[in-house]
Amino acid sequence: MTPVRRAGDRGALGWRPPRGVDHRVMVGAVALTNPVMTASGTAGHGAELSAYCDLSRLGAVVVKSLSAEPWPGNPAPRLVPTAAGMLNSVGLQGPGVEAWREHELPALRSAGAKVVASIWAFTVDGYAKAASMLAGAAIAAVEVNVSCPNVEDRRRMFAHSPSATAEVVDAAGAAGVPRWVKLSPNVTDIAAVAGAALDAGAEALTLINTVMGMVIDVESRAPALGAGGGGLSGPAINPIAVRAVHDCRQAFPDAAIVGVGGVSSGADVAAMMMAGANAVQVGTATFADPRAPVRILRDFSRWCRRHRVTEVADLTSTALRGSP
């Protein structure tokens, strides 16, 4: 079926900003043409989504997290739907940084995408190695995924410790590009972890990663995922993400913040920015509709026109102004 074309867009494969709305935003030192990106882990390692949408029209493409070496991930099943989202336990499967630079990054560059690479590891040295392997790559930033077990600290997640998070962020400086740190909501005080990350050199906070959960298959009387538990994403966690963005914006008025978690409409983009985000990422919605990032961007643009927003950057933190 031929996509229906509407004023202000290029059908299913692309999108052009309408006149009268300036979509440009800044995430620290990184300039984006608009505030909508893909979320790590939901758009593949390369240009997989280019068959469905024009990647050059997005603010950036954040690729699935990479380790220094190839990693096989978790046993199947890896995904299970929930009432308002999805539980996943993919286990960070990936080709490793070297193979990604050789085989995946060129396709993203050819598609005109602004690329943010995500990295993970089991040790601080592992993060340093992955980051150093990205040095000189044509990427705009590196997003440091700290929701990984630290094998040097009884497998506690780096994201659960301010000091461990700071060590990892410092190590990621080897990439030589701005560092964004993706934090976990599964903590009692996310602002404390965020502060440690910022002090260690993070230029932006990506809020949030998935929420820990489990689904039981009542027929087999066993967990539905091969690895047992997993990470909950989708609309169910959107209020948690908005709260994390709001609280970190209050704690760190000058920090760059990227909001992620259940964004599925233009209004969700607006709300996340009003809570304090400079930009957003679209994740789980892409599983149901690979055109979701561009669709949501188009929807957000229409929202801006209806509400007479001429510069989308002005939306950031408007829900906080005048707050005690």
Sequence and secondary structure as in RCSB ss.txt:
>XXXX:A:sequence
MTPVRRAGDRGALGWRPPRGVDHRVMVGAVALTNPVMTASGTAGHGAELSAYCDLSRLGAVVVKSLSAEPWPGNP
APRLVPTAAGMLNSVGLQGPGVEAWREHELPALRSAGAKVVASIWAFTVDGYAKAASMLAGAAIAAVEVNVSCPN
VEDRRRMFAHSPSATAEVVDAAGAAGVPRWVKLSPNVTDIAAVAGAALDAGAEALTLINTVMGMVIDVESRAPAL
GAGGGGLSGPAINPIAVRAVHDCRQAFPDAAIVGVGGVSSGADVAAMMMAGANAVQVGTATFADPRAPVRILRDF
SRWCRRHRVTEVADLTSTALRGSP
>XXXX:A:secstr
      TTB GGG B   TT B  EEETTEEESSSEEE TTSS SSSGGGGTS GGGSSBEE   B SS B    
S  EEEETTEEEE     B  HHHHHHHTHHHHHHTT  EEEEE  SSHHHHHHHHHHHTTSS SEEEEE  SEE
TTTTTEEGGG HHHHHHHHHHGGGG S EEEEE S SS HHHHHHHHHHTT SEEEE   EEE  EETTTTEESB
TTB EEEESGGGHHHHHHHHHHHHHH TTSEEEEESS  SHHHHHHHHHHT SEEEE THHHH TTHHHHHHHHH
HHHHHHTT SBGGGGTTTTTTT  
